[in-house]
Amino acid sequence: MNEIETKTIQNYDYEEIDLRDIFKTLNKWKYAIIAVTLICMLLSGVLSFYVMDSVYEATTVVSIYQAQLSPDKQGSNDIEDTVNELGELPYISAVSCEQQIKSPAILEAVIKELDLPHTRNGLKSAIKTEQVKNTNMVNITVSNNDPKLAASIANTLREEFIIHINRINKKKMAQSLDILEKEWLHKEESELDIASEKLKEYKLQSRSIDYLSSQLNNKREELTGHQSWLALAVIDRAAQDEGIKQLKESLDNTSPVLTTVNTANGILPADLQGIDIKDGTVNSEHINEAYISLMDSYNKKLTALAELNVQIEATRQEIAKLEKEIPDLEAELITNQIDEKKLQNEVSRRENVVNLLTSKIAELKMTESINLADNNIITVSEAPIPEAPVKPNKMLNIAIAAILGLMLATFSVFLIEYLREDEGAA
């Protein structure tokens, strides 16, 4: 047998001897251990049944919903967001509900309402709040030695909490109304009056947009008329030029005087003035009426052409003048339209803000007249009067006392045996 096996056997023998000693000791003191355990159980039973006060728990359950007075709007602007934010109620969650229920104001109101002999801290220590997992419900539990009082405190606490939230909401609504109505709305209405007056004055000026538009349309029509007349006049002048040329050719081919030859022997006297009688014929001259008529037409055509040229030149000057005036009018009209558009946009913006404020004020006034907390905080169940106490748990206390008594007795037994062995060795 090697050294390792020898040590293993020795250790095994040593442990076996220790276990035998332990059981021997327990067997020796078994009545004492049982007695101590029974005494502890007896004391625990006496304390639980006759000394310790019974504690009852009453639980009321509320459900939290957040009111949405101002639903989200797509494309809202900065002023609208600000107004909506100002009109929003304080956010209430299940977590904040747990904290607010134990606020000093609510505790003081409950103490005063029920005339409780408690301080705020004393009452606070008797209250337990717990959010139900994955829900918006909150359990409010109150502990007290009197089951009726425990239920009464729980229900009163819930009602005072609702009153407290209503008070906060109304205060917030009053502050928001004061800001919106007395400050913002008054200011925006004044700004709207100023902007409207500026727009009115601008429209009443001598060269307003309507006036400029009318002048521009008239001048455009006048320009179109002159251009149309000029086109026809140029054609007419070309026709007159051609007619004058033809008349000139006719005049060049027409004699201004006509000569007449007649036989006059034995008919006319030989000394007739103005008539040349020769070889029995009479030669006479007189003005050509056709030539006179052509000349008259030719002169009239020249006069008409001259007048037409004068009119064409005057029309061209008028067209040039209009072509210069129209762009200036257009530029002035565009400038005035831009300026008026700016003023109109300012008026429209102010009107929108005033309408928004008026709508929000009406909404807040309607909201102020109702108790929102009654809708936001819904009582799921009132606290009934508890039938059985939750403390002390008599059977649990006795069981714990039995375990502790057994542990204490066993420890004491081994301690006594250890001390005796030390004395014997000495």
C-alpha positions in Angstrom: 0.0 0.0 0.0 1.5 3.3 -1.1 1.6 6.5 0.8 -1.4 8.1 -1.1 -3.7 5.2 -0.3 -2.7 5.3 3.3 -3.6 9.0 3.6 -6.9 8.4 1.9 -7.9 5.6 4.3 -6.8 7.8 7.2 -8.9 10.7 6.0 -11.9 8.4 5.4 -11.6 7.1 9.0 -11.3 10.6 10.3 -14.5 11.8 8.6 -16.4 8.7 9.6 -15.4 9.3 13.2 -16.6 13.0 13.0 -20.0 12.0 11.6 -20.5 9.4 14.3 -19.6 12.0 16.9 -22.1 14.5 15.4 -24.9 12.0 15.4 -24.0 10.8 18.9 -24.0 14.4 20.1 -27.4 15.1 18.5 -28.8 12.0 19.9 -27.5 12.9 23.4 -29.1 16.3 23.3 -32.2 15.5 21.3 -34.7 16.3 24.0 -33.0 19.6 24.7 -33.0 20.5 21.0 -36.7 19.5 20.7 -37.5 21.5 23.9 -35.8 24.6 22.6 -37.5 24.3 19.2 -40.9 23.9 20.9 -40.3 26.8 23.2 -39.5 29.0 20.2 -42.6 27.9 18.4 -44.7 28.5 21.5 -43.3 32.0 21.9 -43.8 32.8 18.3 -47.4 31.5 18.5 -48.1 33.6 21.6 -46.6 36.7 20.0 -48.5 36.1 16.7 -51.9 35.3 18.2 -52.0 37.5 21.3 -49.3 40.2 21.2 -48.7 41.4 17.5 -51.4 43.6 16.0 -53.2 42.4 12.9 -52.4 44.5 9.7 -54.9 44.8 6.9 -54.3 45.9 3.4 -56.9 47.6 1.2 -56.1 48.1 -2.5 -57.7 50.3 -5.1 -56.8 50.2 -8.8 -56.7 53.2 -11.2 -56.0 53.4 -14.9 -54.1 56.3 -16.4 -54.9 57.8 -19.8 -53.3 60.9 -21.2 -55.7 63.5 -22.7 -54.8 64.7 -26.2 -56.2 68.2 -26.6 -53.8 69.1 -29.4 -53.4 66.2 -31.9 -50.3 66.2 -34.0 -50.7 68.1 -37.3 -48.7 67.5 -40.4 -46.8 70.5 -41.7 -47.5 72.7 -38.6 -45.3 75.8 -38.3 -43.3 77.1 -35.4 -46.0 79.4 -34.0 -48.6 76.6 -34.2 -46.3 74.2 -32.4 -45.7 76.8 -29.7 -49.4 77.5 -29.2 -50.2 73.8 -29.1 -47.4 73.1 -26.6 -48.7 75.9 -24.4 -52.2 74.4 -24.4 -51.0 70.9 -23.6 -51.9 69.4 -20.2 -49.1 68.1 -17.9 -48.2 64.6 -18.9 -49.4 61.9 -16.5 -47.9 58.4 -16.7 -48.2 55.4 -14.5 -44.8 56.1 -13.1 -45.5 59.8 -12.3 -48.8 58.7 -10.8 -46.9 56.4 -8.3 -44.9 59.4 -7.2 -47.6 62.0 -7.0 -49.9 59.9 -4.9 -47.5 60.2 -2.1 -47.0 63.9 -2.5 -47.3 66.0 0.7 -50.4 67.9 -0.5 -52.4 64.8 -1.1 -51.3 63.2 2.1 -52.2 66.3 4.1 -55.6 66.4 2.3 -56.3 62.7 3.3 -55.3 63.3 6.9 -57.6 66.4 7.1 -60.5 64.6 5.4 -60.4 61.5 7.6 -59.1 63.3 10.7 -56.3 60.8 11.0 -53.9 60.7 13.9 -51.0 60.4 11.5 -48.2 62.6 10.3 -47.4 62.8 6.6 -44.5 60.5 6.9 -46.4 58.0 9.0 -49.2 57.9 6.5 -46.7 57.7 3.6 -45.0 54.7 5.1 -48.4 52.9 5.1 -49.0 53.5 1.4 -47.6 51.3 -1.3 -48.0 51.9 -5.0 -47.2 49.5 -7.8 -47.7 49.7 -11.6 -49.2 46.6 -13.0 -46.7 45.1 -15.5 -47.3 45.9 -19.1 -50.4 48.0 -18.4 -51.2 51.6 -17.5 -52.9 50.5 -14.3 -51.6 51.4 -10.8 -52.4 49.5 -7.5 -52.7 51.8 -4.5 -52.4 49.7 -1.3 -52.9 51.1 2.2 -51.9 49.1 5.4 -53.7 49.7 8.7 -54.7 47.8 11.8 -58.3 48.7 11.1 -59.7 47.1 8.0 -62.4 49.7 7.5 -60.0 52.5 8.0 -57.5 51.0 5.5 -60.3 50.8 2.8 -61.4 54.4 3.7 -57.8 55.7 3.4 -57.2 54.0 0.1 -60.5 55.3 -1.5 -60.0 58.8 -0.1 -56.4 58.8 -1.3 -57.6 58.0 -4.8 -60.2 60.7 -4.8 -57.8 63.3 -3.4 -55.3 62.3 -6.1 -57.9 63.0 -8.8 -58.8 66.3 -7.2 -55.2 67.2 -7.0 -54.6 66.4 -10.7 -57.7 68.5 -11.6 -56.4 71.4 -9.6 -53.1 71.2 -11.4 -54.8 71.0 -14.8 -57.0 73.9 -14.1 -54.1 76.0 -12.9 -52.2 75.1 -16.1 -55.2 76.0 -18.2 -55.7 79.3 -16.4 -52.0 80.2 -16.9 -52.2 79.2 -20.6 -55.4 81.2 -21.1 -53.9 84.3 -19.4 -50.8 84.1 -21.7 -52.8 83.4 -24.9 -55.6 85.8 -24.4 -54.1 88.8 -22.6 -50.6 88.8 -24.1 -50.4 86.9 -27.4 -53.9 87.6 -28.8 -53.9 91.3 -27.9 -50.5 91.7 -29.5 -51.4 89.8 -32.6 -54.6 91.8 -33.1 -52.7 95.0 -32.8 -50.2 93.8 -35.3 -53.0 92.7 -37.6 -54.6 96.2 -37.5 -51.3 97.8 -38.3 -50.6 95.4 -41.2 -54.2 95.9 -42.6 -53.9 99.7 -42.4 -50.6 99.6 -44.3 -52.1 97.4 -47.0 -55.2 99.7 -47.3 -53.0 102.8 -47.6 -50.9 101.1 -50.2 -53.9 100.2 -52.3 -55.2 103.7 -52.1 -52.1 105.3 -53.5 -52.4 107.2 -56.9 -50.4 104.7 -58.9 -51.9 101.5 -57.5 -51.8 98.1 -59.1 -55.3 98.5 -60.6 -54.4 101.9 -62.0 -51.1 100.6 -63.4 -52.7 97.5 -64.9 -55.4 99.6 -66.5 -52.8 102.0 -68.0 -50.6 99.1 -69.2 -53.6 97.4 -70.9 -54.6 100.7 -72.6 -51.1 101.4 -73.8 -50.8 97.9 -75.1 -54.0 98.2 -77.0 -53.0 101.6 -78.3 -49.6 100.2 -79.4 -51.3 97.3 -81.2 -53.7 99.7 -82.9 -50.9 102.0 -84.1 -48.9 99.0 -85.3 -51.8 97.6 -87.2 -52.6 101.1 -88.8 -48.9 101.5 -89.7 -48.8 98.2 -91.5 -51.9 99.2 -93.5 -50.6 102.7 -94.1 -47.3 101.4 -95.5 -49.3 99.2 -97.9 -51.5 102.2 -98.8 -48.5 104.4 -99.3 -47.0 101.9 -101.7 -50.3 101.8 -103.6 -50.4 105.6 -103.7 -46.8 105.7 -105.0 -47.8 103.4 -107.8 -50.8 105.4 -108.6 -48.8 108.6 -108.7 -46.3 107.0 -111.1 -49.1 106.0 -113.3 -50.6 109.5 -113.2 -47.3 111.0 -114.0 -46.9 108.7 -117.0 -50.4 109.7 -118.2 -49.6 113.4 -117.8 -46.4 113.0 -119.7 -48.3 111.4 -122.5 -51.1 113.9 -122.5 -50.9 117.3 -124.2 -52.1 120.2 -122.1 -53.5 122.0 -125.3 -55.7 120.5 -128.1 -55.5 121.9 -131.8 -58.6 121.7 -134.0 -58.4 122.1 -137.9 -61.7 122.9 -139.8 -62.6 124.0 -143.4 -63.6 127.6 -143.2 -63.7 129.1 -146.7 -66.8 131.3 -147.2 -67.9 130.5 -143.7 -65.9 132.6 -141.2 -64.7 136.1 -141.7 -61.0 136.4 -142.6 -60.2 138.8 -139.8 -61.6 136.5 -136.9 -59.2 136.9 -134.0 -57.5 133.9 -132.7 -58.2 131.8 -135.6 -55.8 131.2 -138.3 -57.5 130.8 -141.6 -55.2 129.5 -144.3 -55.9 127.7 -147.5 -59.5 127.3 -146.6 -58.9 125.6 -143.2 -59.3 126.9 -139.7 -56.7 125.9 -137.0 -57.8 126.5 -133.4 -56.2 125.6 -129.9 -57.9 125.1 -126.5 -57.1 123.6 -123.1 -57.1 119.8 -122.8 -59.7 118.9 -120.1 -58.3 115.4 -119.7 -54.9 116.9 -118.9 -56.5 119.2 -116.4 -58.3 116.3 -114.8 -55.1 114.2 -114.6 -53.2 117.1 -113.2 -55.8 117.6 -110.5 -55.8 113.9 -109.6 -52.0 113.9 -109.6 -51.8 116.9 -107.2 -54.4 115.4 -104.9 -52.5 112.1 -104.8 -49.3 114.0 -104.0 -51.1 115.9 -101.2 -52.6 112.7 -99.8 -49.3 110.9 -99.9 -47.6 113.8 -98.1 -50.3 113.7 -95.4 -49.9 110.0 -95.2 -46.2 110.3 -94.7 -46.7 112.8 -92.0 -49.2 110.4 -90.3 -46.8 107.5 -90.7 -44.0 109.4 -89.1 -46.2 110.6 -86.3 -47.4 107.0 -85.7 -43.8 105.7 -85.7 -42.9 108.3 -83.1 -46.0 107.3 -81.0 -45.1 103.6 -81.3 -41.5 104.4 -80.2 -42.9 106.3 -77.2 -45.3 103.5 -76.3 -42.5 100.9 -76.6 -40.5 102.9 -74.1 -43.4 103.6 -71.7 -44.7 100.0 -71.6 -41.6 98.4 -70.1 -41.4 101.1 -67.5 -45.0 100.5 -66.6 -44.4 96.8 -66.4 -41.4 97.2 -64.1 -43.4 99.6 -61.9 -46.3 97.2 -61.8 -44.2 94.2 -60.9 -42.5 96.2 -58.1 -45.8 97.3 -56.7 -47.2 93.7 -57.0 -44.3 92.4 -55.0 -44.7 95.1 -52.3 -48.4 94.5 -52.1 -47.9 90.8 -52.0 -45.6 91.2 -49.0 -48.1 93.3 -47.2 -50.9 90.9 -48.1 -48.8 87.9 -46.9 -48.2 89.8 -43.6 -51.9 90.4 -43.2 -52.7 86.8 -44.0 -50.1 85.5 -41.5 -51.4 87.7 -38.8 -55.0 86.6 -39.5 -53.9 83.0 -39.3 -52.2 83.5 -36.0 -55.2 85.4 -34.6 -57.6 82.6 -35.8 -55.3 80.0 -34.3 -55.1 81.8 -30.9 -58.9 82.3 -30.9 -59.5 78.7 -31.6 -57.0 77.5 -29.0 -58.5 79.9 -26.4 -62.0 78.6 -27.1 -60.7 75.0 -26.8 -59.0 75.8 -23.5 -62.1 77.5 -22.1 -64.1 74.5 -22.9 -61.5 72.2 -21.4 -61.3 74.4 -18.2 -65.0 73.8 -17.6 -64.7 70.0 -17.3 -62.7 67.8 -14.9 -60.2 66.2 -17.2 -58.7 64.1 -14.4 -62.1 62.3 -14.1 -61.5 61.0 -17.7 -57.7 60.7 -17.5 -57.7 58.7 -14.2 -60.3 56.0 -14.3 -61.1 54.0 -11.2 -60.8 50.3 -12.2 -61.9 49.1 -8.7 -62.5 50.7 -5.4 -60.8 49.4 -2.3 -63.1 46.9 -0.5 -62.9 46.3 3.2 -60.3 43.5 3.7 -61.6 40.3 5.3 -58.3 38.8 6.5 -55.2 40.4 7.8 -52.0 40.1 5.8 -49.8 40.4 8.9 -48.9 38.7 11.0 -48.7 35.4 9.1 -49.1 33.2 12.2 -48.3 29.9 10.6 -45.3 31.3 8.7 -44.0 33.0 11.9 -44.3 29.6 13.8 -42.5 27.8 11.0 -39.7 30.4 11.0 -39.5 30.2 14.8 -39.2 26.4 14.6 -36.3 26.7 12.1 -34.6 29.3 14.1 -35.1 27.4 17.4 -33.7 24.2 15.8 -30.7 26.1 14.5 -30.1 27.8 17.8 -30.4 24.6 19.9 -28.1 22.7 17.6 -25.5 25.4 17.6 -25.7 25.6 21.4 -25.3 21.9 21.8 -22.2 21.7 19.7 -20.8 24.8 21.4 -21.3 23.1 24.8 -19.7 19.9 23.7 -16.7 21.7 22.2 -16.2 23.6 25.5 -16.3 20.4 27.5 -13.8 18.7 25.3 -11.4 21.7 25.8 -11.8 21.4 29.5 -11.2 17.7 29.5 -8.0 18.1 27.4 -6.8 20.8 29.8 
